[in-house]
């Protein structure tokens, strides 16, 4: 397919000096590639797209399947200096959802869902240390463009074309990339607070019974100003922040 690399660059580069766009036919993982580059001392702002990932991964190392033309997989790498990193994945989710479609909802802490508890995509954020007064943030995004087969998946999948017929991976990239960069810059300066109400409008767990992987059960009550999930349990409200805890509708 034809990727709009130049169009993405034209929209992003004025706000992000040194920015480049790379599209590769195949990689193990765009996040892994940018992490390798960071270990080699390369911290330039870059949007790296892979038409096919052979070892894509999501949260907790879970595999992420991608098919050429049927999915959009990319990572955005740039230096960030926020005072507090809490809520970054939520801010990124807000930007992606707003860029694509009003019906896209967000599942704490890093998934994009559609009604019916169908997973549309996910976000994986990793950071690398640098000799500068900043960390190199790598924001990995995987989105289903065409609805994939749900065999063997614990959560039914969904595709963007189910809500936006005719949309292809390149068009989705062009819609998402500039707004994602803007959101990361806003987060760097103001943290999660500007995104809190916007996340709440798309929070698919709010008011629902949930179960955490550590056995805790309760009712999801949105997120706090730092992006922690608030769960009302029999023992009282709990703010869930651990990256090792997953939450699912009960």
C-alpha positions in Angstrom: 0.0 0.0 0.0 1.0 3.7 -0.3 2.1 5.2 3.0 1.6 8.9 3.6 5.1 9.3 5.1 5.7 12.7 3.6 2.3 14.0 4.6 2.9 12.9 8.2 6.4 14.5 8.2 5.0 17.8 6.9 2.4 18.0 9.7 4.8 16.9 12.5 8.2 18.2 11.7 7.6 22.0 12.4 6.8 21.1 16.0 9.4 18.4 16.3 12.8 19.4 14.8 14.8 16.5 13.4 11.7 14.3 13.1 11.7 11.5 10.5 9.3 8.9 9.3 10.4 5.4 8.4 8.2 2.6 6.9 9.8 -0.9 6.9 8.2 -4.0 5.3 9.0 -6.2 8.3 10.4 -6.0 11.8 10.3 -8.1 14.9 8.8 -5.1 16.8 8.9 -1.4 16.3 9.3 -0.8 20.0 12.2 -3.3 20.2 13.9 -1.6 17.3 13.7 1.8 18.8 14.9 0.5 22.1 17.9 -1.0 20.3 18.6 2.3 18.7 18.4 4.1 22.1 20.9 1.6 23.6 23.2 2.7 20.7 22.8 6.3 21.7 20.2 7.3 19.0 17.5 9.5 20.5 16.2 11.4 17.5 12.4 11.8 17.2 11.1 9.2 14.8 7.9 7.5 13.7 8.7 3.9 12.8 6.1 1.9 11.0 6.3 -1.8 10.3 3.9 -3.3 7.7 4.4 -6.6 9.4 5.7 -7.4 12.9 7.0 -10.9 13.5 7.3 -10.5 17.3 4.9 -7.7 18.2 4.1 -7.5 21.9 1.7 -5.8 24.2 1.5 -5.3 27.9 3.2 -7.9 30.1 4.9 -9.3 27.0 1.7 -10.6 25.4 2.0 -11.3 21.7 0.3 -8.8 19.3 -0.6 -10.3 15.9 -0.3 -8.1 12.8 -1.1 -8.6 9.2 0.1 -6.5 6.3 -2.6 -4.1 5.2 -5.0 -5.4 7.9 -3.3 -3.7 10.9 -1.4 -0.5 11.8 1.7 -1.0 13.9 4.1 1.8 14.7 6.2 3.3 17.4 6.8 7.0 18.1 10.1 7.7 19.8 11.0 11.1 21.3 12.7 12.7 24.3 10.3 13.7 27.1 10.8 15.5 30.4 7.5 15.4 32.3 7.5 16.0 36.0 5.3 12.9 36.5 5.0 10.0 34.0 1.7 8.8 35.6 -1.1 8.6 33.0 1.0 8.7 29.9 -0.7 5.7 28.3 -4.1 7.2 29.0 -3.2 10.5 27.4 -1.9 8.6 24.3 -5.1 6.6 24.2 -7.2 9.8 24.3 -5.3 11.3 21.4 -5.6 8.2 19.3 -9.3 7.7 20.0 -10.2 11.4 19.3 -8.2 11.3 16.1 -10.1 8.3 14.7 -13.7 8.0 15.7 -16.3 9.1 18.4 -17.3 5.5 19.1 -13.8 4.3 20.2 -13.7 3.8 24.0 -10.7 3.4 26.3 -10.0 0.6 28.7 -7.6 1.4 31.5 -4.7 1.4 31.3 -3.7 1.0 27.6 -6.4 -0.5 25.4 -8.8 0.9 22.8 -12.1 -0.9 22.7 -15.5 -0.8 20.9 -18.9 -1.4 22.4 -19.5 -5.1 23.2 -16.1 -5.3 24.9 -14.3 -5.8 21.6 -10.6 -4.9 21.5 -9.5 -2.5 18.7 -5.9 -2.0 19.7 -3.4 -1.3 22.4 -0.6 1.0 23.5 2.8 -0.1 24.9 5.0 2.6 26.4 8.6 2.0 27.3 11.4 4.4 28.2 15.1 4.4 27.9 17.6 6.4 30.0 19.8 9.0 28.2 22.8 11.1 29.2 20.5 14.1 28.8 18.0 15.6 31.3 15.2 13.5 29.6 14.2 10.0 28.9 13.6 8.5 25.5 9.9 7.6 25.4 8.8 4.9 23.0 5.0 4.9 22.4 4.1 1.7 20.5 0.6 1.5 19.0 -1.1 -1.5 17.4 -4.5 -1.1 15.8 -6.7 -3.6 13.9 -7.7 -2.1 10.6 -9.7 -5.0 9.2 -11.5 -7.1 11.9 -9.2 -10.1 12.6 -10.3 -13.7 13.4 -11.0 -14.1 17.1 -9.7 -17.7 17.4 -7.8 -18.2 20.6 -8.2 -14.6 21.8 -9.7 -14.0 25.3 -11.2 -10.7 24.1 -13.2 -10.5 20.9 -11.4 -8.3 18.4 -12.7 -5.4 16.3 -11.4 -3.5 13.3 -11.5 0.2 12.4 -13.2 -0.6 9.1 -16.2 -1.8 11.1 -16.9 1.8 12.2 -15.1 3.6 9.4 -15.6 1.7 6.1 -12.9 2.3 3.6 -10.3 3.5 6.1 -6.9 2.0 5.4 -3.8 1.8 7.6 -2.1 4.8 5.9 -5.1 7.1 6.4 -5.3 6.0 10.1 -1.6 6.8 10.5 -2.0 10.3 9.0 -5.0 11.0 11.3 -3.3 9.7 14.5 0.4 10.8 14.3 0.1 14.6 14.5 -2.5 14.5 17.3 -0.4 12.0 19.2 2.7 14.2 19.0 0.6 17.2 20.2 -0.7 15.1 23.1 2.7 14.0 24.2 4.0 17.5 24.2 1.0 18.7 26.2 1.5 15.8 28.7 5.2 16.8 29.0 4.2 20.2 30.2 1.0 19.7 32.1 0.8 16.0 33.0 -2.4 14.0 32.9 -4.7 16.6 34.2 -5.7 18.1 30.8 -6.7 14.6 29.6 -8.7 13.5 32.7 -12.1 14.7 31.6 -11.5 13.5 28.0 -10.6 10.1 29.2 -13.7 10.0 31.4 -15.9 10.5 28.3 -14.6 7.3 26.8 -14.0 5.2 29.9 -15.5 1.8 29.1 -15.1 0.5 32.7 -16.7 3.4 34.6 -19.6 2.1 36.8 -19.0 -1.5 35.9 -18.1 -4.5 38.1 -14.4 -5.4 37.6 -12.0 -8.0 38.7 -8.3 -7.5 39.1 -5.7 -10.2 38.5 -4.7 -10.0 42.2 -8.3 -11.2 43.1 -9.7 -7.8 44.0 -13.3 -7.2 43.0 -15.3 -4.0 43.0 -16.8 -1.3 40.9 -14.7 0.9 38.6 -15.2 4.6 39.4 -13.0 6.3 36.8 -9.5 7.5 37.2 -7.9 10.0 39.6 -5.9 13.1 38.6 -2.7 10.9 38.3 -4.4 8.4 36.0 -4.8 5.6 38.6 -7.9 3.5 38.3 -10.3 4.0 41.3 -12.1 0.8 42.3 -14.8 0.8 45.0 -14.3 -2.5 46.9 -16.0 -3.9 50.0 -13.0 -2.6 52.0 -13.3 0.9 50.5 -11.9 2.7 47.5 -8.6 1.5 46.0 -6.4 3.4 43.6 -4.9 0.8 41.2 -1.5 1.9 39.7 0.5 -1.3 39.5 1.7 -2.2 36.0 1.5 -5.8 37.1 -2.2 -5.7 37.7 -4.7 -6.2 34.9 -8.4 -5.4 35.1 -11.3 -6.9 33.3 -15.1 -6.4 33.4 -16.5 -9.0 35.8 
